[in-house]
Amino acid sequence: MSPASTTVLVRLVVLQPGARTVQVAGDFNGWNPLRTPLEPLSNGAWSVTLPLEPGRYEYQLEVNDAEWIADPFAAEQSDDGFGSRNAVLEVRTPSDAREAL
């Protein structure tokens, strides 16, 4: 990371009641779900905080080491090229977000 770069903490929260495991895979972790497990909270909620550089990221959730789904809370989704959808996450610095208002 260069001195001029800014890391933004992004928290993903998903609802997967009854899940044994929930992991996220995307551009930010080489599409390897083992690198980014979510932690169970309560009432079927799962969460992880990601330190990300500003940019556009695509990702999916892996539930119970088998089922791949796009984040249903994502504001945007994109065709993944394999007949499914990726969630899209647009990360901006706090100053960029203020300027967009």
All heavy atoms as an XYZ file, in Angstrom:
776
protein
N       0.842     -1.169      0.000
C       0.000      0.000      0.000
C       0.889      1.234      0.000
O       1.779      1.366      0.819
C      -0.913     -0.049      1.229
C      -1.889      1.059      1.294
S      -3.245      0.807      2.477
C      -2.407      0.561      4.015
N       0.631      2.154     -0.892
C       1.435      3.368     -0.963
C       0.991      4.357      0.106
O      -0.136      4.296      0.576
C       1.302      3.991     -2.358
O       0.009      4.501     -2.528
N       1.860      5.295      0.482
C       1.490      6.254      1.514
C       0.268      7.087      1.158
O      -0.470      7.502      2.025
C       2.729      7.131      1.643
C       3.841      6.377      1.015
C       3.226      5.445      0.034
N       0.025      7.336     -0.140
C      -1.102      8.162     -0.553
C      -2.412      7.374     -0.615
O      -3.470      7.960     -0.747
C      -0.811      8.785     -1.911
N      -2.350      6.054     -0.542
C      -3.568      5.267     -0.669
C      -4.359      5.290      0.639
O      -3.835      5.539      1.714
C      -3.239      3.832     -1.071
O      -2.536      3.197     -0.038
N      -5.643      5.042      0.513
C      -6.536      5.052      1.652
C      -7.261      3.728      1.736
O      -7.838      3.276      0.765
C      -7.581      6.179      1.491
O      -6.889      7.427      1.357
C      -8.503      6.240      2.679
N      -7.227      3.126      2.910
C      -7.980      1.904      3.133
C      -9.298      2.276      3.795
O      -9.331      3.070      4.739
C      -7.198      0.936      4.041
O      -5.972      0.609      3.384
C      -7.973     -0.331      4.296
N     -10.377      1.692      3.290
C     -11.708      1.931      3.826
C     -12.187      0.625      4.452
O     -12.083     -0.432      3.825
C     -12.679      2.379      2.703
C     -14.075      2.588      3.254
C     -12.163      3.639      2.020
N     -12.688      0.694      5.678
C     -13.245     -0.495      6.313
C     -14.694     -0.650      5.876
O     -15.511      0.257      6.050
C     -13.158     -0.382      7.829
C     -11.751     -0.348      8.400
C     -11.803     -0.192      9.923
C     -10.966     -1.593      8.029
N     -14.994     -1.813      5.277
C     -16.327     -2.098      4.766
C     -16.865     -3.308      5.520
O     -16.210     -4.350      5.574
C     -16.285     -2.408      3.252
C     -17.657     -2.797      2.745
C     -15.728     -1.221      2.485
N     -18.051     -3.166      6.089
C     -18.651     -4.272      6.831
C     -19.753     -4.900      5.997
O     -20.687     -4.220      5.575
C     -19.213     -3.784      8.161
C     -19.719     -4.920      9.020
C     -20.077     -4.456     10.405
N     -20.348     -5.610     11.238
C     -21.034     -5.560     12.346
N     -21.520     -4.405     12.770
N     -21.242     -6.647     13.052
N     -19.621     -6.194      5.754
C     -20.670     -6.961      5.092
C     -21.475     -7.682      6.164
O     -20.902     -8.322      7.055
C     -20.073     -8.000      4.144
C     -19.267     -7.510      2.951
C     -18.758     -8.695      2.147
C     -20.090     -6.590      2.079
N     -22.784     -7.591      6.075
C     -23.687     -8.311      6.972
C     -24.729     -8.991      6.104
O     -25.343     -8.353      5.252
C     -24.378     -7.358      7.977
C     -25.339     -8.128      8.875
C     -23.350     -6.615      8.809
N     -24.898    -10.295      6.309
C     -25.886    -11.049      5.545
C     -26.717    -11.896      6.502
O     -26.276    -12.236      7.599
C     -25.235    -11.958      4.475
C     -24.501    -11.130      3.455
C     -24.318    -12.970      5.106
N     -27.915    -12.242      6.062
C     -28.783    -13.128      6.833
C     -28.773    -14.501      6.180
O     -29.154    -14.638      5.017
C     -30.204    -12.572      6.888
C     -30.374    -11.253      7.632
C     -31.806    -10.752      7.502
C     -29.983    -11.407      9.086
N     -28.336    -15.492      6.921
C     -28.333    -16.874      6.459
C     -28.699    -17.771      7.649
O     -27.859    -18.493      8.190
C     -26.969    -17.261      5.881
C     -26.679    -16.687      4.524
C     -27.635    -17.211      3.475
O     -27.903    -18.402      3.370
N     -28.192    -16.313      2.697
N     -29.978    -17.719      8.081
C     -30.398    -18.541      9.213
C     -30.147    -20.025      8.928
O     -30.393    -20.499      7.821
C     -31.895    -18.267      9.337
C     -32.125    -16.989      8.593
C     -31.073    -16.937      7.532
N     -29.640    -20.722      9.894
C     -29.391    -22.156      9.755
C     -28.082    -22.513      9.077
O     -27.738    -23.684      8.977
N     -27.339    -21.522      8.591
C     -26.065    -21.819      7.930
C     -25.037    -22.278      8.959
O     -25.023    -21.817     10.092
C     -25.550    -20.584      7.196
N     -24.195    -23.193      8.537
C     -23.065    -23.640      9.369
C     -21.841    -22.771      9.137
O     -21.081    -22.502     10.056
C     -22.729    -25.106      9.068
C     -23.806    -26.091      9.451
C     -23.400    -27.540      9.167
N     -22.732    -27.741      7.881
C     -23.346    -27.885      6.707
N     -24.659    -27.848      6.632
N     -22.653    -28.069      5.601
N     -21.646    -22.347      7.882
C     -20.541    -21.469      7.527
C     -21.003    -20.494      6.448
O     -21.842    -20.825      5.616
C     -19.315    -22.237      6.977
O     -19.695    -22.916      5.776
C     -18.773    -23.226      7.989
N     -20.436    -19.301      6.485
C     -20.630    -18.308      5.422
C     -19.266    -17.676      5.191
O     -18.588    -17.270      6.127
C     -21.668    -17.232      5.802
C     -21.809    -16.209      4.672
C     -23.022    -17.858      6.126
N     -18.861    -17.640      3.926
C     -17.581    -17.054      3.535
C     -17.818    -16.156      2.338
O     -18.811    -16.315      1.631
C     -16.588    -18.170      3.179
C     -16.383    -19.145      4.322
C     -15.662    -20.413      3.905
O     -14.658    -20.720      4.490
N     -16.143    -21.133      2.922
N     -16.911    -15.234      2.095
C     -17.036    -14.358      0.942
C     -15.811    -14.530      0.054
O     -14.691    -14.689      0.544
C     -17.242    -12.878      1.368
C     -16.057    -12.330      2.106
C     -17.576    -12.005      0.170
N     -16.060    -14.520     -1.251
C     -14.982    -14.611     -2.231
C     -15.219    -13.537     -3.279
O     -16.357    -13.321     -3.704
C     -14.971    -15.990     -2.885
N     -14.137    -12.865     -3.662
C     -14.293    -11.820     -4.659
C     -12.962    -11.319     -5.174
O     -11.912    -11.890     -4.889
N     -13.048    -10.232     -5.948
C     -11.854     -9.609     -6.511
C     -10.817     -9.289     -5.432
O      -9.617     -9.303     -5.692
C     -12.215     -8.281     -7.191
C     -13.193     -8.433     -8.321
O     -12.749     -8.644     -9.455
O     -14.399     -8.312     -8.045
N     -11.270     -8.966     -4.240
C     -10.396     -8.503     -3.164
C      -9.621     -9.616     -2.466
O      -8.703     -9.328     -1.709
C     -11.200     -7.724     -2.118
C     -12.482     -8.389     -1.715
C     -12.497     -9.430     -0.808
C     -13.675     -7.974     -2.284
C     -13.678    -10.054     -0.458
C     -14.862     -8.588     -1.950
C     -14.855     -9.631     -1.030
N      -9.982    -10.893     -2.693
C      -9.248    -11.984     -2.035
C      -8.917    -13.139     -2.983
O      -8.764    -14.265     -2.555
C     -10.002    -12.497     -0.802
C     -11.298    -13.210     -1.132
O     -11.658    -13.372     -2.293
N     -12.011    -13.641     -0.103
N      -8.808    -12.817     -4.275
C      -8.456    -13.842     -5.260
C      -9.533    -14.895     -5.453
O      -9.250    -16.005     -5.864
N     -10.777    -14.553     -5.135
C     -11.919    -15.468     -5.251
C     -11.714    -16.735     -4.420
O     -12.141    -17.806     -4.786
C     -12.240    -15.786     -6.718
C     -12.847    -14.607     -7.398
C     -12.187    -13.664     -8.133
C     -14.213    -14.196     -7.353
N     -13.067    -12.695     -8.548
C     -14.324    -13.004     -8.097
C     -15.365    -14.718     -6.769
C     -15.522    -12.330     -8.265
C     -16.562    -14.051     -6.944
C     -16.633    -12.871     -7.689
N     -11.047    -16.587     -3.294
C     -10.804    -17.718     -2.397
C     -11.640    -17.528     -1.126
O     -11.271    -16.738     -0.256
C      -9.319    -17.800     -2.036
C      -8.996    -18.996     -1.176
O      -9.871    -19.628     -0.595
N      -7.724    -19.309     -1.077
N     -12.752    -18.266     -0.991
C     -13.618    -18.069      0.175
C     -12.946    -18.436      1.505
O     -13.326    -17.917      2.550
C     -14.814    -18.976     -0.106
C     -14.298    -20.002     -1.053
C     -13.247    -19.309     -1.878
N     -11.942    -19.294      1.459
C     -11.262    -19.685      2.700
C     -10.519    -18.524      3.347
O     -10.244    -18.530      4.544
C     -10.302    -20.845      2.442
C     -10.957    -22.138      1.952
C      -9.894    -23.181      1.633
C     -11.952    -22.663      2.972
N     -10.210    -17.499      2.562
C      -9.478    -16.336      3.082
C     -10.364    -15.387      3.898
O      -9.849    -14.579      4.661
C      -8.857    -15.534      1.937
C      -7.728    -16.241      1.256
C      -7.138    -15.363      0.192
N      -6.000    -16.001     -0.444
C      -5.387    -15.513     -1.489
N      -5.793    -14.374     -2.034
N      -4.366    -16.149     -2.013
N     -11.686    -15.473      3.696
C     -12.558    -14.469      4.315
C     -13.837    -15.087      4.876
O     -14.912    -14.960      4.286
C     -12.892    -13.351      3.303
O     -11.700    -12.980      2.599
C     -13.464    -12.134      3.998
N     -13.738    -15.751      6.021
C     -14.951    -16.281      6.650
C     -15.720    -15.172      7.363
O     -15.126    -14.220      7.877
C     -14.410    -17.299      7.656
C     -13.050    -16.791      7.995
C     -12.526    -16.121      6.735
N     -17.031    -15.288      7.385
C     -17.863    -14.373      8.156
C     -18.091    -14.981      9.532
O     -18.073    -16.207      9.686
C     -19.210    -14.132      7.465
C     -19.187    -13.107      6.313
C     -18.498    -13.650      5.084
C     -20.586    -12.663      5.988
N     -18.299    -14.136     10.520
C     -18.539    -14.572     11.892
C     -20.041    -14.559     12.172
O     -20.730    -13.603     11.794
C     -17.838    -13.638     12.879
C     -16.332    -13.656     12.768
C     -15.728    -14.980     13.177
O     -16.247    -15.615     14.121
O     -14.735    -15.396     12.546
N     -20.545    -15.589     12.848
C     -21.975    -15.573     13.193
C     -22.258    -14.509     14.254
O     -21.480    -14.326     15.187
C     -22.222    -16.978     13.733
C     -20.893    -17.478     14.175
C     -19.875    -16.801     13.316
N     -23.369    -13.821     14.094
C     -23.803    -12.825     15.073
C     -24.990    -13.422     15.830
O     -24.821    -14.361     16.581
C     -24.163    -11.505     14.378
C     -23.031    -10.845     13.602
C     -23.539     -9.625     12.839
C     -21.887    -10.469     14.516
N     -26.194    -12.926     15.603
C     -27.387    -13.492     16.211
C     -28.519    -13.489     15.193
O     -28.445    -12.797     14.175
C     -27.792    -12.696     17.458
O     -28.102    -11.364     17.107
N     -29.536    -14.271     15.449
C     -30.716    -14.331     14.579
C     -30.377    -14.643     13.130
O     -30.999    -14.126     12.216
C     -31.519    -13.034     14.666
C     -32.019    -12.772     16.059
O     -32.411    -13.704     16.766
N     -31.992    -11.537     16.482
N     -29.352    -15.476     12.899
C     -28.995    -15.872     11.542
C     -28.149    -14.877     10.777
O     -27.905    -15.039      9.586
N     -27.687    -13.821     11.438
C     -26.843    -12.820     10.777
C     -25.376    -13.241     10.846
O     -24.934    -13.869     11.810
C     -27.027    -11.458     11.436
N     -24.634    -12.901      9.799
C     -23.197    -13.168      9.687
C     -22.524    -11.884      9.256
O     -23.096    -11.098      8.494
C     -22.938    -14.256      8.643
C     -23.489    -15.592      9.014
C     -24.798    -15.988      8.958
C     -22.753    -16.713      9.496
N     -24.910    -17.288      9.384
C     -23.675    -17.766      9.711
C     -21.406    -16.935      9.760
C     -23.289    -19.006     10.179
C     -21.019    -18.179     10.215
C     -21.953    -19.206     10.432
N     -21.271    -11.672      9.692
C     -20.609    -10.401      9.407
C     -19.104    -10.568      9.242
O     -18.492    -11.455      9.839
C     -20.882     -9.430     10.557
O     -20.165     -8.242     10.401
N     -18.528     -9.667      8.437
C     -17.080     -9.552      8.305
C     -16.770     -8.095      7.959
O     -17.568     -7.422      7.300
C     -16.506    -10.500      7.230
C     -16.976    -10.119      5.829
C     -14.990    -10.566      7.290
N     -15.635     -7.612      8.444
C     -15.165     -6.270      8.092
C     -13.944     -6.414      7.198
O     -12.992     -7.106      7.554
C     -14.822     -5.455      9.350
O     -16.015     -5.352     10.151
C     -14.337     -4.062      8.989
N     -14.006     -5.781      6.033
C     -12.951     -5.884      5.030
C     -12.200     -4.560      4.896
O     -12.828     -3.516      4.698
C     -13.553     -6.224      3.662
C     -14.409     -7.474      3.584
C     -15.160     -7.506      2.257
C     -13.550     -8.698      3.751
N     -10.872     -4.573      4.974
C     -10.095     -3.365      4.675
C      -9.842     -3.309      3.167
O      -9.103     -4.127      2.626
C      -8.804     -3.581      5.466
C      -8.655     -5.072      5.531
C     -10.045     -5.646      5.505
N     -10.480     -2.378      2.482
C     -10.392     -2.322      1.015
C      -9.923     -0.955      0.535
O     -10.254      0.076      1.121
C     -11.760     -2.622      0.394
C     -12.350     -3.995      0.685
C     -13.759     -4.091      0.111
C     -11.460     -5.092      0.122
N      -9.175     -0.968     -0.549
C      -8.805      0.260     -1.246
C     -10.037      0.738     -2.011
O     -10.871     -0.066     -2.420
C      -7.668     -0.015     -2.237
C      -6.379     -0.488     -1.593
C      -5.718      0.579     -0.757
O      -5.727      1.750     -1.171
O      -5.201      0.240      0.315
N     -10.177      2.025     -2.246
C     -11.283      2.507     -3.067
C     -11.272      1.824     -4.437
O     -10.211      1.580     -5.004
C     -11.008      4.007     -3.192
C     -10.249      4.333     -1.939
C      -9.374      3.125     -1.706
N     -12.442      1.486     -4.925
C     -12.571      0.830     -6.216
C     -13.864      0.047     -6.303
O     -14.708      0.096     -5.412
N     -13.987     -0.686     -7.373
C     -15.185     -1.497     -7.641
C     -14.805     -2.964     -7.495
O     -13.834     -3.428     -8.096
C     -15.674     -1.205     -9.062
C     -16.891     -1.972     -9.476
C     -17.231     -1.606    -10.927
N     -18.212     -2.475    -11.488
C     -19.519     -2.241    -11.485
N     -19.974     -1.137    -10.939
N     -20.371     -3.093    -12.012
N     -15.578     -3.693     -6.706
C     -15.304     -5.105     -6.432
C     -16.550     -5.939     -6.710
O     -17.668     -5.510     -6.438
C     -14.913     -5.300     -4.967
C     -13.684     -4.536     -4.559
C     -13.785     -3.261     -4.006
C     -12.421     -5.082     -4.722
C     -12.658     -2.553     -3.629
C     -11.281     -4.375     -4.346
C     -11.413     -3.110     -3.800
O     -10.298     -2.423     -3.433
N     -16.322     -7.142     -7.235
C     -17.398     -8.112     -7.395
C     -17.130     -9.259     -6.445
O     -15.977     -9.619     -6.193
C     -17.476     -8.608     -8.839
C     -17.904     -7.515     -9.799
C     -18.270     -8.028    -11.186
O     -18.488     -9.245    -11.354
O     -18.348     -7.189    -12.096
N     -18.207     -9.834     -5.905
C     -18.052    -10.919     -4.942
C     -19.302    -11.785     -4.876
O     -20.364    -11.396     -5.366
C     -17.724    -10.357     -3.551
C     -18.845     -9.566     -2.913
C     -19.698    -10.161     -1.982
C     -19.051     -8.226     -3.224
C     -20.728     -9.428     -1.387
C     -20.066     -7.504     -2.637
C     -20.906     -8.109     -1.718
O     -21.920     -7.400     -1.143
N     -19.151    -12.959     -4.286
C     -20.253    -13.863     -3.971
C     -20.034    -14.415     -2.574
O     -18.913    -14.409     -2.048
C     -20.342    -15.028     -4.956
C     -20.921    -14.664     -6.290
C     -21.292    -15.891     -7.100
O     -21.256    -17.021     -6.631
N     -21.646    -15.660     -8.351
N     -21.098    -14.920     -2.012
C     -21.041    -15.584     -0.709
C     -21.092    -17.083     -0.929
O     -21.816    -17.569     -1.798
C     -22.227    -15.148      0.154
C     -22.325    -13.652      0.404
C     -23.705    -13.297      0.938
C     -21.247    -13.211      1.367
N     -20.311    -17.812     -0.144
C     -20.362    -19.272     -0.171
C     -20.957    -19.717      1.163
O     -20.424    -19.413      2.225
C     -18.973    -19.877     -0.354
C     -19.036    -21.384     -0.504
C     -17.668    -22.022     -0.528
O     -16.833    -21.677      0.347
O     -17.439    -22.861     -1.392
N     -22.086    -20.432      1.086
C     -22.802    -20.873      2.272
C     -22.629    -22.379      2.425
O     -22.840    -23.137      1.473
C     -24.297    -20.510      2.168
C     -25.060    -20.963      3.412
C     -24.462    -19.001      1.959
N     -22.238    -22.803      3.633
C     -22.062    -24.228      3.960
C     -21.097    -24.932      3.012
O     -21.302    -26.101      2.656
C     -23.408    -24.950      4.008
C     -24.290    -24.419      5.114
O     -23.813    -23.945      6.130
N     -25.595    -24.480      4.903
N     -20.066    -24.231      2.577
C     -19.020    -24.790      1.711
C     -19.548    -25.355      0.402
O     -18.883    -26.173     -0.226
C     -18.239    -25.884      2.461
C     -17.561    -25.363      3.708
O     -16.986    -24.264      3.643
O     -17.613    -26.044      4.743
N     -20.749    -24.927     -0.027
C     -21.310    -25.516     -1.241
C     -22.125    -24.542     -2.093
O     -21.979    -24.511     -3.305
C     -22.185    -26.713     -0.878
N     -22.986    -23.765     -1.498
C     -23.915    -22.914     -2.248
C     -23.329    -21.524     -2.439
O     -22.947    -20.860     -1.478
C     -25.250    -22.808     -1.490
C     -26.269    -21.974     -2.197
C     -27.546    -21.793     -1.384
O     -27.623    -22.255     -0.231
O     -28.466    -21.162     -1.928
N     -23.253    -21.090     -3.693
C     -22.748    -19.756     -4.025
C     -23.923    -18.842     -4.334
O     -24.773    -19.177     -5.159
C     -21.828    -19.829     -5.233
C     -20.516    -20.468     -4.918
C     -20.252    -21.805     -4.864
C     -19.292    -19.808     -4.600
N     -18.933    -22.016     -4.534
C     -18.321    -20.801     -4.366
C     -18.924    -18.473     -4.494
C     -17.011    -20.500     -4.039
C     -17.617    -18.172     -4.175
C     -16.673    -19.184     -3.948
N     -23.967    -17.680     -3.664
C     -25.049    -16.724     -3.894
C     -24.487    -15.307     -3.929
O     -23.470    -15.017     -3.311
C     -26.145    -16.815     -2.808
C     -25.559    -16.501     -1.421
C     -26.840    -18.160     -2.820
C     -26.597    -16.341     -0.328
N     -25.184    -14.450     -4.666
C     -24.844    -13.024     -4.626
C     -25.444    -12.445     -3.353
O     -26.475    -12.910     -2.864
C     -25.408    -12.315     -5.851
N     -24.801    -11.457     -2.793
C     -25.285    -10.793     -1.582
C     -26.638    -10.143     -1.898
O     -26.714     -9.235     -2.715
C     -24.260     -9.748     -1.151
C     -24.610     -9.028      0.122
O     -25.766     -9.129      0.593
O     -23.723     -8.349      0.658
N     -27.715    -10.594     -1.241
C     -29.031    -10.017     -1.550
C     -29.170     -8.559     -1.113
O     -30.068     -7.867     -1.561
C     -30.001    -10.916     -0.777
C     -29.187    -11.553      0.294
C     -27.782    -11.657     -0.250
N     -28.268     -8.065     -0.260
C     -28.315     -6.678      0.191
C     -27.491     -5.745     -0.695
O     -27.474     -4.535     -0.475
C     -27.835     -6.557      1.636
C     -28.741     -7.247      2.622
C     -28.260     -8.283      3.395
C     -30.059     -6.877      2.759
C     -29.090     -8.931      4.299
C     -30.897     -7.512      3.663
C     -30.405     -8.546      4.441
N     -26.784     -6.282     -1.674
C     -25.943     -5.448     -2.544
C     -26.817     -4.511     -3.376
O     -27.853     -4.912     -3.909
C     -25.099     -6.322     -3.462
N     -26.396     -3.263     -3.488
C     -27.142     -2.269     -4.261
C     -27.079     -2.552     -5.755
O     -27.934     -2.117     -6.514
C     -26.602     -0.875     -3.968
N     -26.068     -3.306     -6.191
C     -25.876     -3.590     -7.611
C     -25.403     -5.032     -7.774
O     -24.692     -5.562     -6.924
C     -24.833     -2.631     -8.187
C     -24.589     -2.773     -9.664
C     -23.499     -1.824    -10.171
O     -23.114     -0.887     -9.454
O     -23.032     -2.052    -11.303
N     -25.800     -5.658     -8.884
C     -25.315     -6.992     -9.225
C     -24.872     -6.992    -10.679
O     -25.269     -6.145    -11.463
C     -26.393     -8.047     -8.986
C     -26.733     -8.203     -7.520
C     -27.619     -9.401     -7.249
O     -28.047    -10.101     -8.155
N     -27.910     -9.628     -5.984
N     -24.018     -7.974    -11.011
C     -23.452     -8.065    -12.350
C     -23.450     -9.518    -12.789
O     -23.290    -10.426    -11.958
C     -22.023     -7.511    -12.316
O     -21.380     -7.712    -13.545
N     -23.593     -9.764    -14.090
C     -23.510    -11.114    -14.641
C     -22.115    -11.662    -14.378
O     -21.118    -10.990    -14.648
C     -23.806    -11.061    -16.130
C     -23.782    -12.419    -16.803
O     -23.674    -13.450    -16.102
O     -23.880    -12.461    -18.035
N     -22.028    -12.886    -13.857
C     -20.704    -13.445    -13.539
C     -20.074    -14.207    -14.698
O     -18.965    -14.702    -14.586
C     -20.773    -14.337    -12.296
C     -21.446    -15.673    -12.530
O     -22.053    -15.893    -13.603
O     -21.369    -16.517    -11.614
N     -20.790    -14.323    -15.827
C     -20.252    -15.032    -16.981
C     -20.452    -16.543    -16.914
O     -20.064    -17.263    -17.832
N     -21.050    -17.021    -15.831
C     -21.284    -18.458    -15.655
C     -22.753    -18.760    -15.388
O     -23.092    -19.793    -14.824
C     -20.431    -18.999    -14.492
C     -18.959    -18.851    -14.706
C     -18.269    -17.804    -14.116
C     -18.265    -19.739    -15.518
C     -16.904    -17.650    -14.315
C     -16.899    -19.589    -15.730
C     -16.223    -18.549    -15.123
N     -23.642    -17.817    -15.740
C     -25.072    -18.036    -15.560
C     -25.601    -17.626    -14.199
O     -26.734    -17.938    -13.854
N     -24.804    -16.943    -13.430
C     -25.228    -16.484    -12.110
C     -24.920    -14.995    -11.990
O     -24.582    -14.351    -12.981
C     -24.503    -17.288    -11.024
O     -25.080    -17.034     -9.762
N     -25.055    -14.459    -10.797
C     -24.824    -13.034    -10.560
C     -23.786    -12.841     -9.470
O     -23.721    -13.610     -8.522
C     -26.116    -12.347    -10.117
C     -27.323    -12.586    -10.997
C     -27.299    -11.887    -12.302
N     -27.484    -10.451    -12.150
C     -27.261     -9.582    -13.111
N     -26.882     -9.976    -14.285
N     -27.440     -8.298    -12.910
N     -22.971    -11.800     -9.619
C     -22.062    -11.350     -8.575
C     -22.648    -10.099     -7.952
O     -23.256     -9.272     -8.636
C     -20.683    -10.976     -9.149
C     -19.897    -12.176     -9.603
O     -20.082    -13.280     -9.117
N     -18.998    -11.956    -10.543
N     -22.441     -9.936     -6.662
C     -22.753     -8.671     -6.018
C     -21.631     -7.696     -6.379
O     -20.489     -8.100     -6.595
C     -22.835     -8.855     -4.514
N     -21.967     -6.430     -6.463
C     -20.984     -5.392     -6.783
C     -20.905     -4.438     -5.603
O     -21.924     -4.002     -5.068
C     -21.381     -4.629     -8.064
C     -20.414     -3.480     -8.334
C     -21.438     -5.577     -9.250
N     -19.682     -4.134     -5.222
C     -19.420     -3.224     -4.115
C     -18.552     -2.086     -4.628
O     -17.465     -2.320     -5.153
C     -18.698     -3.981     -2.986
C     -18.247     -3.182     -1.783
C     -19.444     -2.576     -1.053
C     -17.457     -4.092     -0.846
N     -19.055     -0.874     -4.507
C     -18.308      0.322     -4.912
C     -17.766      0.967     -3.645
O     -18.527      1.465     -2.815
C     -19.235      1.290     -5.649
C     -18.539      2.431     -6.320
C     -17.854      2.049     -7.622
O     -18.395      1.233     -8.376
O     -16.759      2.580     -7.865
N     -16.442      0.956     -3.478
C     -15.811      1.505     -2.286
C     -15.259      2.889     -2.610
O     -14.498      3.038     -3.564
C     -14.673      0.589     -1.769
C     -13.986      1.217     -0.564
C     -15.214     -0.793     -1.431
N     -15.666      3.862     -1.822
C     -15.189      5.238     -1.991
C     -14.556      5.705     -0.698
O     -14.891      5.226      0.377
C     -16.356      6.165     -2.322
C     -17.037      5.837     -3.617
C     -18.157      6.790     -3.862
N     -18.856      6.442     -5.088
C     -19.837      7.136     -5.580
N     -20.272      8.222     -4.962
N     -20.421      6.769     -6.691
N     -13.653      6.656     -0.811
C     -13.096      7.267      0.401
C     -14.191      8.120      1.031
O     -15.118      8.555      0.337
C     -11.884      8.152      0.089
O     -12.300      9.232     -0.735
C     -10.772      7.351     -0.590
N     -14.100      8.397      2.317
C     -15.108      9.266      2.941
C     -15.239     10.620      2.247
O     -16.325     11.133      2.084
C     -14.611      9.407      4.376
C     -13.851      8.150      4.622
C     -13.179      7.834      3.297
N     -14.135     11.191      1.778
C     -14.217     12.485      1.088
C     -14.924     12.357     -0.255
O     -15.688     13.229     -0.642
C     -12.837     13.104      0.903
O     -12.024     12.269      0.104
N     -14.709     11.247     -0.973
C     -15.426     11.017     -2.237
C     -16.917     10.880     -2.011
O     -17.722     11.375     -2.781
C     -14.914      9.753     -2.944
C     -13.521      9.903     -3.531
O     -13.078     11.064     -3.698
O     -12.892      8.867     -3.818
N     -17.291     10.209     -0.933
C     -18.707      9.997     -0.624
C     -19.379     11.344     -0.317
O     -20.503     11.586     -0.747
C     -18.865      9.043      0.527
N     -18.697     12.221      0.410
C     -19.262     13.548      0.729
C     -19.437     14.382     -0.538
O     -20.426     15.071     -0.703
C     -18.386     14.274      1.735
C     -18.585     13.805      3.164
C     -17.913     14.737      4.150
N     -16.475     14.835      3.970
C     -15.583     14.001      4.508
N     -16.001     13.020      5.254
N     -14.293     14.165      4.291
N     -18.462     14.312     -1.454
C     -18.533     15.092     -2.677
C     -19.670     14.625     -3.580
O     -20.217     15.395     -4.346
C     -17.210     15.001     -3.437
C     -16.091     15.741     -2.736
C     -14.740     15.471     -3.372
O     -14.676     14.875     -4.466
O     -13.720     15.865     -2.772
N     -20.075     13.328     -3.471
C     -21.135     12.793     -4.310
C     -22.517     13.267     -3.853
O     -23.477     13.174     -4.596
C     -21.079     11.270     -4.310
N     -22.614     13.804     -2.634
C     -23.914     14.241     -2.101
C     -24.399     15.513     -2.723
O     -23.874     16.359     -3.178
C     -23.841     14.399     -0.580
C     -23.616     13.111      0.170
C     -23.489     13.405      1.666
C     -24.753     12.137     -0.049
